[in-house]
Amino acid sequence: MNTRKTIIKTLLFTCALAFADTTLCAEKQDINDKLITLSGTIDSINGELSDQRATIGAIKSQVEHSNNQLKRQMLEELKTLQRQNQYLYDTLLAQKERNGESMKIKPLRNYDLQTPDGKMILGEDEYVYVKEADSTIVARIDTGASQSSISASDIVEFERNSKKWLRFKIIHNDRTIEVEAPYVKQTKLRQSSIDGYSYRPVVKLNIKIGDFSTTAEFNLIDRTKMQYALLIGRNLLTDIAVVDVSRRYVQGRSDKTGLLIVCTDDYIEAVKNGINLNAEYDILQKLNKGGQIANKATDGAESLGTNAQVALPSVNNQIEQKEGKKPALKLDKKQQKKKAAEKALQEEEENEASSLKANPFLNKKNNKK
């Protein structure tokens, strides 16, 4: 009897387990179906997003293309207006000259510096101010070079504001200039002197030629043993300048008091003739070192500076003298003691003289002695 009950319980338990397994399998299958459905929905949404991204990209490209076309169109229209205005001016000028009259209107353009369509005229060599070097460097204008380059030695990579920068030195004319500039890319250039290509880092520099300022890319190469520390290529000349190789320094020098780096031949010739091309710059640099070396001013006052003539107390005294005021000299301790002793002796003599004057009898007694 007990055995029969045990068998019945076992059968019931087995049936319950089988039913539970069947229920779990059904629930698992239902969950799997839902997951498959959800995955399909997500894939559908991702597909729609991809289509939207593609559409947005196409619209962006169209807008950029339209903007570029509009810019080119506006530029061409401006150039056309400039040419028309220049033609009208030239016509009026010719008529006035035929009639023996003169034009009081200022010319629209200097034909020595610009072409009729507004492009700069550059010579074989030009003064180029490089902001990052704070120097004017004589550059060779080379229409055969696709890229511009600048001399660079001891190139070091560093990070600034989470961006890659390069630090390098320009060594030319017996001077060393340290420059820091943002890194742009690595470029591959074919070398005529060697078989194959050379890889050079490219940086972005701010330059100025005459009145024209721009930001341009320069590849770095050691030009220490070359004639020119700077070479301007077609990437900077296209659409903005034409080159007249029969002329030099057409645009003139924009920074006339800064450091000047010339080509090697010109520098050697200047040295032979005893000419310092940067004499004025060197004097200014020396005068600007005030505060680094302690000096005494010409008036004996304590001062700081490399030149006693421009020490602050002397300058103040000169200003006071021009204004008719008595200079307030700042004397050192030894001079102050000496002045105090002289003043005390003078006061004692004055007191003695005044006392003798007030008592004539004392004066006669001293005379008898």
C-alpha positions in Angstrom: 0.0 0.0 0.0 2.7 2.4 0.9 4.7 1.4 -2.2 1.6 2.2 -4.3 1.3 5.7 -2.7 5.0 6.4 -3.3 4.7 5.4 -7.0 1.6 7.7 -7.4 3.4 10.6 -5.8 6.5 10.1 -8.0 4.2 10.0 -11.1 2.5 13.2 -10.0 5.8 15.0 -9.3 7.1 13.9 -12.7 4.0 15.2 -14.4 4.3 18.5 -12.6 8.0 18.8 -13.6 7.1 18.0 -17.2 4.3 20.6 -17.2 6.7 23.2 -15.7 9.3 22.4 -18.3 6.8 22.8 -21.0 5.6 26.2 -19.6 9.3 27.4 -19.3 10.0 26.4 -22.8 6.9 28.2 -24.0 7.9 31.3 -22.1 11.5 31.1 -23.4 10.2 30.8 -26.9 7.9 33.8 -26.4 10.9 35.8 -25.1 13.0 34.8 -28.0 10.3 35.8 -30.4 10.0 39.2 -28.7 13.8 39.6 -28.8 13.8 38.8 -32.5 11.0 41.2 -33.2 12.8 43.9 -31.2 16.1 43.3 -33.0 14.3 43.6 -36.3 12.8 46.9 -35.1 16.2 48.2 -34.1 17.7 47.2 -37.4 14.9 49.0 -39.2 15.5 52.1 -37.1 19.3 51.9 -37.8 18.6 51.6 -41.5 16.3 54.7 -41.4 19.0 56.6 -39.5 21.6 55.6 -42.0 19.4 56.8 -44.8 18.8 60.1 -43.0 22.6 60.5 -42.4 23.2 59.9 -46.1 20.5 62.4 -47.0 21.9 65.0 -44.6 25.4 64.4 -46.0 24.2 64.9 -49.5 22.4 68.1 -48.6 25.5 69.4 -46.8 27.6 68.6 -49.8 25.1 70.4 -52.0 25.1 73.4 -49.7 28.9 73.6 -49.6 29.1 73.3 -53.3 26.5 76.0 -53.8 28.3 78.3 -51.3 31.6 77.7 -53.1 29.9 78.5 -56.4 28.4 81.6 -54.9 31.7 82.7 -53.5 33.4 82.2 -56.9 30.6 84.0 -58.7 30.8 87.0 -56.3 34.5 87.1 -56.6 34.3 87.1 -60.4 31.7 89.8 -60.3 33.9 91.9 -58.0 36.8 91.4 -60.3 34.7 92.4 -63.3 33.6 95.6 -61.5 37.2 96.4 -60.6 38.2 95.9 -64.2 35.4 98.1 -65.4 36.2 100.9 -62.8 39.9 100.7 -63.8 39.0 100.9 -67.5 36.8 104.0 -66.8 39.6 105.6 -64.8 42.2 104.8 -67.5 39.9 106.3 -70.2 39.3 109.5 -68.2 43.0 109.8 -67.5 43.9 109.4 -71.2 41.3 112.1 -72.2 42.7 114.5 -69.5 46.2 113.9 -70.8 45.2 114.6 -74.4 43.6 117.8 -73.3 46.7 118.8 -71.3 44.9 118.5 -67.9 45.7 116.5 -64.8 43.6 114.1 -62.8 42.9 115.0 -59.2 41.5 111.5 -58.5 43.8 109.1 -56.7 44.6 106.1 -58.9 42.7 102.9 -58.0 45.7 100.7 -58.3 49.5 100.9 -58.3 50.5 99.0 -61.4 54.0 98.5 -60.0 52.5 96.4 -57.3 49.4 94.9 -58.9 48.0 93.7 -62.1 44.8 95.2 -63.6 42.8 92.3 -62.2 44.1 92.9 -58.7 46.8 90.2 -58.4 50.0 91.0 -56.6 53.2 91.3 -58.6 56.1 89.4 -56.9 59.7 89.5 -57.9 62.3 86.7 -57.8 63.0 87.4 -54.1 60.5 89.0 -51.7 60.5 90.0 -48.0 58.1 87.7 -46.1 57.3 88.4 -42.5 56.7 85.2 -40.5 54.7 85.9 -37.3 55.7 82.7 -35.5 59.4 83.6 -36.0 58.8 87.3 -35.4 61.2 87.9 -38.3 61.3 89.0 -41.9 62.9 86.4 -44.1 63.9 86.9 -47.7 62.2 84.2 -49.7 62.8 82.7 -53.1 59.6 82.8 -55.2 59.7 79.4 -57.0 56.8 78.7 -59.4 58.3 75.2 -60.0 57.7 74.1 -56.4 54.3 72.8 -55.6 54.6 73.4 -51.9 56.2 76.2 -49.8 59.0 75.2 -47.3 60.9 76.7 -44.5 64.2 75.8 -42.9 63.9 73.7 -39.8 66.5 72.0 -37.5 66.1 70.1 -34.3 62.4 69.4 -34.8 60.7 68.4 -31.6 57.1 67.3 -31.2 55.0 68.5 -28.2 51.3 68.9 -27.2 49.4 72.1 -26.7 45.7 72.3 -25.9 45.4 68.6 -26.7 46.8 69.2 -30.2 50.1 68.2 -31.9 52.6 71.1 -32.3 56.2 71.2 -33.6 59.1 73.2 -32.2 62.1 73.8 -34.5 65.0 76.2 -35.2 65.7 78.4 -38.1 69.5 78.6 -38.4 70.6 81.2 -40.9 72.9 84.3 -41.1 74.7 83.2 -38.0 71.5 83.5 -36.0 69.1 80.9 -34.5 65.4 81.5 -34.3 63.2 79.2 -32.3 59.7 78.7 -33.8 56.6 76.9 -32.5 53.7 76.0 -34.9 50.7 73.7 -35.1 51.3 70.4 -37.0 49.1 69.8 -40.0 50.1 66.6 -41.7 52.9 64.5 -43.2 53.4 65.2 -46.9 55.2 63.1 -49.6 57.2 65.0 -52.2 59.2 63.7 -55.1 62.8 64.8 -55.0 64.6 65.7 -58.2 68.0 65.1 -56.5 67.2 61.6 -55.3 65.3 58.6 -56.6 61.9 58.3 -54.9 60.0 60.4 -52.4 60.8 62.3 -49.2 58.4 62.7 -46.3 58.2 66.0 -44.5 56.1 67.4 -41.7 53.8 70.3 -42.5 53.0 73.2 -40.2 50.7 76.2 -40.5 52.3 79.7 -40.3 51.0 83.3 -40.5 52.8 85.3 -43.0 52.7 88.8 -44.5 54.0 89.9 -48.0 53.6 93.7 -48.4 50.0 94.5 -47.4 48.8 90.9 -48.0 48.4 88.7 -44.9 47.4 85.0 -44.9 47.8 81.6 -43.2 49.7 79.0 -45.3 51.1 75.5 -45.0 54.9 75.1 -45.0 56.8 71.8 -45.1 59.9 71.6 -42.9 63.3 70.8 -44.3 66.8 71.7 -43.2 67.8 74.6 -45.5 70.7 75.7 -43.3 73.2 75.1 -46.2 70.9 76.5 -48.8 70.8 80.1 -50.1 67.3 80.8 -48.8 65.7 79.9 -45.5 62.3 80.3 -47.0 60.8 79.1 -50.3 57.3 80.2 -51.6 55.7 77.6 -53.9 52.5 77.4 -56.0 50.3 76.6 -53.1 50.7 80.2 -51.9 50.9 81.9 -55.3 47.8 80.4 -57.1 45.1 83.0 -57.8 46.7 85.8 -55.7 50.0 86.6 -57.5 52.0 86.7 -60.7 55.8 86.5 -60.8 58.2 88.9 -62.6 61.6 87.2 -62.3 63.4 90.3 -63.6 62.5 92.2 -60.4 63.3 91.8 -56.7 61.6 93.0 -53.6 58.5 94.4 -55.4 56.2 94.4 -52.4 58.6 95.9 -50.0 59.2 95.1 -46.4 56.3 95.2 -44.0 58.2 94.9 -40.7 61.1 97.4 -41.0 62.5 97.2 -37.4 62.4 93.5 -36.8 65.0 90.8 -37.4 66.0 90.4 -41.1 67.2 87.1 -42.6 68.6 87.4 -46.1 70.0 84.9 -48.6 73.5 83.6 -47.9 75.3 85.4 -50.7 73.9 88.8 -49.6 74.8 88.1 -46.0 78.4 87.2 -46.8 78.7 90.3 -49.0 77.4 92.5 -46.2 79.8 91.0 -43.7 82.8 91.6 -46.1 81.8 95.2 -46.3 81.4 95.5 -42.5 77.7 96.1 -42.7 75.4 94.8 -40.0 72.0 94.4 -41.6 70.4 94.1 -38.2 72.2 96.9 -36.4 69.1 98.8 -35.4 67.4 95.6 -34.3 70.4 94.6 -32.1 70.3 98.0 -30.5 66.6 97.8 -29.7 67.1 94.3 -28.3 69.8 95.5 -26.1 67.8 98.4 -24.8 64.8 96.1 -24.2 66.8 94.0 -21.8 66.2 96.6 -19.0 65.8 94.9 -15.6 68.1 92.0 -16.4 71.4 93.7 -15.4 71.8 96.0 -12.4 73.4 99.4 -13.3 73.8 102.8 -11.7 72.3 105.7 -13.5 74.6 108.6 -14.7 73.3 110.7 -11.8 74.5 108.1 -9.3 71.1 106.8 -8.4 70.4 103.1 -8.0 68.8 101.8 -11.1 68.2 98.7 -13.2 68.9 98.5 -16.9 71.6 97.8 -19.5 72.0 101.4 -20.5 72.6 104.0 -17.8 71.4 106.8 -20.1 67.9 105.4 -20.1 67.7 104.3 -16.5 64.4 105.2 -14.9 65.7 107.9 -12.4 67.6 109.6 -15.2 64.6 109.6 -17.4 62.5 111.0 -14.5 65.0 113.7 -13.8 65.2 114.7 -17.5 61.4 115.0 -17.6 61.5 117.1 -14.4 64.2 119.3 -15.8 62.2 119.9 -19.0 59.2 120.9 -16.9 61.3 123.3 -14.8 61.3 121.1 -11.7 64.2 120.2 -9.5 65.2 116.6 -10.0 64.6 114.4 -7.0 67.8 112.4 -6.9 67.9 109.1 -5.2 71.3 108.8 -3.6 72.9 105.7 -2.1 73.7 105.5 1.7 77.4 106.6 1.4 76.4 109.7 -0.6 73.6 110.5 1.9 76.0 110.3 4.8 78.5 112.5 3.0 75.8 115.1 2.2 74.5 115.0 5.7 78.0 115.7 7.1 78.6 118.5 4.7 75.3 120.0 5.6 76.0 119.8 9.4 79.4 121.4 8.9 77.9 124.2 6.9 75.2 124.8 9.5 77.8 124.9 12.3 79.9 127.5 10.4 76.7 129.5 9.8 75.8 129.4 13.5 79.2 130.4 14.6 79.2 133.3 12.1 75.8 134.5 13.3 76.9 134.2 17.0 80.0 136.3 16.3 77.9 138.9 14.5 75.5 139.1 17.4 78.3 139.5 20.1 81.0 142.0 18.8 82.9 141.8 22.2 83.5 138.1 21.7 84.8 138.8 18.2 87.3 141.5 19.6 88.5 139.1 22.3 89.1 136.4 19.7 91.0 138.9 17.6 93.3 139.8 20.6 94.1 136.2 21.1 
